[in-house]
């Protein structure tokens, strides 16, 4: 009788360990998905910021050229 309980306890520990590993892997996958989404959003924000800076530089250059043309 004691042997059966010992075997059942060992198998239960292995099953519990496997289930714990599966749960942790699910959490890691969720975390990686969140981090990838954050990186993608960051790249989009940086891209938009660069585009805005380019547009501002073009507008500033046109205004400067208009001022120079009106001075002469």
Number of C-alpha atoms within 10 A of each C-alpha: 5 7 8 9 10 11 11 12 12 12 12 12 12 12 12 12 12 12 12 12 12 12 11 12 12 12 12 12 11 12 12 12 12 12 12 12 12 12 12 12 12 12 12 12 12 12 12 12 12 12 12 12 12 12 12 12 12 12 12 12 12 12 12 12 12 11 11 10 9 8 7 5
